[in-house]
Amino acid sequence: MMLSWVSWTALFILLVAVVLGSAIFLLLALRLYVYLSLGVCKSKSKMNGKTAIITGCTSGIGKETARDFAKRGARVIMACRNVQNANKIKDELIKETGNENIVVRKLDLSSLQSVREFAKQINNEEKSLDVLVHNAGTAETFTKKVSEDGLELTMATNHYGPFLLTHLLIDLLKKSAPSRIVVVASELYRLSTLNLENPNPVDTFPAYLYYVSKYANIVFTLELARRLEGTNVTANCLHPGMIDSGIWRSVPAPLSWGLSIIIKSFFKSPEQGAQTSIYLAVSDEVAGVSGKYFLDCHESWLSSGVSDAAKGKKFWELSEGLAKLQPSDPKI
Ligand SMILES: NC(=O)c1ccc[n+]([C@@H]2O[C@H](COP(=O)([O-])OP(=O)(O)OC[C@H]3O[C@@H](n4cnc5c(N)ncnc54)[C@H](OP(=O)(O)O)[C@@H]3O)[C@@H](O)[C@H]2O)c1
């Protein structure tokens, strides 16, 4: 029996309604899942008398981490490259939290010279350092860039700068033990690997290097934790979730148009994204825990490649050379 055009139209409308309805249902279910699986730092620990450095806290997760530490009463050192912006945020945080013990110090992690100047100032000015949060990060998309030290820019900012900084502050952290180092990495490390034959990948596609730098963050943290065993200085890393933050700003149009819909619909807010950093910095539950990877405020699993201790040792030695560590610098 032949269907009339009216029946065909009705069938078509029904089909479209079913497809659209299923898509909306799936999206809502996904949104609900994202909401229900959010990790929240429930610790009420105060940080009075404690000093914390947070790198890159002019926006995103870093700014929320600084806000939280300020509320807990810490001396907050905002380590930022854009001092003008950082000062505005400092004023905002002081006004909001009533904690006047917040300072801005200039740090451009892509410059080894800047890292050295920052560390020198901290070592001269601070009596203790209880928490160091390696939060700052950058993601390039298409343009290959090299730092003033001849290092590929994403790797310089996300790994080599923090690597050098950790060395230059380690004595202060040890002196202040128990102290904690927190490294903001990413699940996106799973899309990459670390080529030890090419630790300064100046000719590699920059967008891919963001994943590599996050892989490097994890390899670094695990090796750091091994080297710090017995010092009472712990080192852990984390994935904050996918966050609606400034890190996506270099994605060009039209890619950014589609991405912004996904970001606004499904990604966490910066405040939600900061929870695991805060948890690792303050919670009693992780006192003494070191060399682990966390997401949503609980320990998570790592691939065997990224956890390979031999790879960690080799990468550490290569990093010592590329970060231009001097014989007079503290050894870890
Ligand atoms: N957003 C996500 O979905 C996501 C997912 C996984 C991991 N992460 C990680 O989370 C961390 C925080 O990123 P975010 O998402 O909060 O992004 P964001 O809003 O872009 O914040 C990044 C911060 O790093 C700073 N920074 C960049 N380059 C720097 C340099 N050379 N020296 C010093 N500071 C520098 C930025 O300062 P300026 O204001 O001067 O640019 C900014 O304060 C990063 O390590 C990122 O890789 C983010």
The ligand as an SDF file (V2000), in Angstrom:
LIG
                    3D

 48 52  0  0  0  0  0  0  0  0999 V2000
   40.9450   24.3600   31.4570 N   0  0  0  0  0  0  0  0  0  0  0  0
   40.9870   23.0430   31.3890 C   0  0  0  0  0  0  0  0  0  0  0  0
   40.0450   22.3810   30.8930 O   0  0  0  0  0  0  0  0  0  0  0  0
   42.1730   22.3060   31.9180 C   0  0  0  0  0  0  0  0  0  0  0  0
   42.1480   20.8970   31.8670 C   0  0  0  0  0  0  0  0  0  0  0  0
   43.2460   20.2090   32.3610 C   0  0  0  0  0  0  0  0  0  0  0  0
   44.3200   20.9020   32.8910 C   0  0  0  0  0  0  0  0  0  0  0  0
   44.3190   22.2630   32.9150 N   0  0  0  0  0  0  0  0  0  0  0  0
   45.4810   22.9460   33.4910 C   0  0  0  0  0  0  0  0  0  0  0  0
   45.0490   23.8470   34.4960 O   0  0  0  0  0  0  0  0  0  0  0  0
   46.0470   24.8430   34.6910 C   0  0  0  0  0  0  0  0  0  0  0  0
   45.3930   26.1980   34.8250 C   0  0  0  0  0  0  0  0  0  0  0  0
   44.8180   26.5590   33.5880 O   0  0  0  0  0  0  0  0  0  0  0  0
   43.3950   27.2560   33.4390 P   0  0  0  0  0  0  0  0  0  0  0  0
   42.5120   26.2440   32.8050 O   0  0  0  0  0  0  0  0  0  0  0  0
   42.9820   27.8850   34.6870 O   0  0  0  0  0  0  0  0  0  0  0  0
   43.7460   28.3100   32.2960 O   0  0  0  0  0  0  0  0  0  0  0  0
   43.9200   29.9020   32.3130 P   0  0  0  0  0  0  0  0  0  0  0  0
   42.6780   30.5460   32.7830 O   0  0  0  0  0  0  0  0  0  0  0  0
   44.4310   30.2250   30.9570 O   0  0  0  0  0  0  0  0  0  0  0  0
   45.0640   30.1550   33.3810 O   0  0  0  0  0  0  0  0  0  0  0  0
   46.4120   29.9270   33.0730 C   0  0  0  0  0  0  0  0  0  0  0  0
   47.2760   30.7940   33.9650 C   0  0  0  0  0  0  0  0  0  0  0  0
   48.6420   30.5190   33.6390 O   0  0  0  0  0  0  0  0  0  0  0  0
   49.2870   31.7620   33.4540 C   0  0  0  0  0  0  0  0  0  0  0  0
   50.4450   31.6610   32.5630 N   0  0  0  0  0  0  0  0  0  0  0  0
   50.4660   31.3250   31.2640 C   0  0  0  0  0  0  0  0  0  0  0  0
   51.7280   31.4160   30.7940 N   0  0  0  0  0  0  0  0  0  0  0  0
   52.5100   31.8180   31.8340 C   0  0  0  0  0  0  0  0  0  0  0  0
   53.8840   32.1090   31.9860 C   0  0  0  0  0  0  0  0  0  0  0  0
   54.7380   32.0310   30.9570 N   0  0  0  0  0  0  0  0  0  0  0  0
   54.3440   32.4720   33.2010 N   0  0  0  0  0  0  0  0  0  0  0  0
   53.5040   32.5950   34.2510 C   0  0  0  0  0  0  0  0  0  0  0  0
   52.1840   32.3650   34.1650 N   0  0  0  0  0  0  0  0  0  0  0  0
   51.6940   31.9750   32.9700 C   0  0  0  0  0  0  0  0  0  0  0  0
   48.2270   32.6720   32.8570 C   0  0  0  0  0  0  0  0  0  0  0  0
   48.6460   34.0120   33.0090 O   0  0  0  0  0  0  0  0  0  0  0  0
   48.2340   35.1950   31.9740 P   0  0  0  0  0  0  0  0  0  0  0  0
   46.9750   35.7640   32.5400 O   0  0  0  0  0  0  0  0  0  0  0  0
   49.3940   36.1260   32.0530 O   0  0  0  0  0  0  0  0  0  0  0  0
   48.0640   34.5650   30.6330 O   0  0  0  0  0  0  0  0  0  0  0  0
   47.0470   32.2970   33.7190 C   0  0  0  0  0  0  0  0  0  0  0  0
   47.0800   32.9680   34.9570 O   0  0  0  0  0  0  0  0  0  0  0  0
   47.0130   24.7090   33.5100 C   0  0  0  0  0  0  0  0  0  0  0  0
   48.1750   24.0540   33.9460 O   0  0  0  0  0  0  0  0  0  0  0  0
   46.2550   23.8310   32.5380 C   0  0  0  0  0  0  0  0  0  0  0  0
   47.1200   23.0820   31.7200 O   0  0  0  0  0  0  0  0  0  0  0  0
   43.2530   22.9830   32.4610 C   0  0  0  0  0  0  0  0  0  0  0  0
  1  2  1  0
  2  3  2  0
  2  4  1  0
  4  5  1  0
  4 48  2  0
  5  6  2  0
  6  7  1  0
  7  8  2  0
  8  9  1  0
  8 48  1  0
  9 10  1  0
  9 46  1  0
 10 11  1  0
 11 12  1  0
 11 44  1  0
 12 13  1  0
 13 14  1  0
 14 15  2  0
 14 16  1  0
 14 17  1  0
 17 18  1  0
 18 19  2  0
 18 20  1  0
 18 21  1  0
 21 22  1  0
 22 23  1  0
 23 24  1  0
 23 42  1  0
 24 25  1  0
 25 26  1  0
 25 36  1  0
 26 27  1  0
 26 35  1  0
 27 28  2  0
 28 29  1  0
 29 30  1  0
 29 35  2  0
 30 31  1  0
 30 32  2  0
 32 33  1  0
 33 34  2  0
 34 35  1  0
 36 37  1  0
 36 42  1  0
 37 38  1  0
 38 39  2  0
 38 40  1  0
 38 41  1  0
 42 43  1  0
 44 45  1  0
 44 46  1  0
 46 47  1  0
M  CHG  2   8   1  16  -1
M  END
$$$$
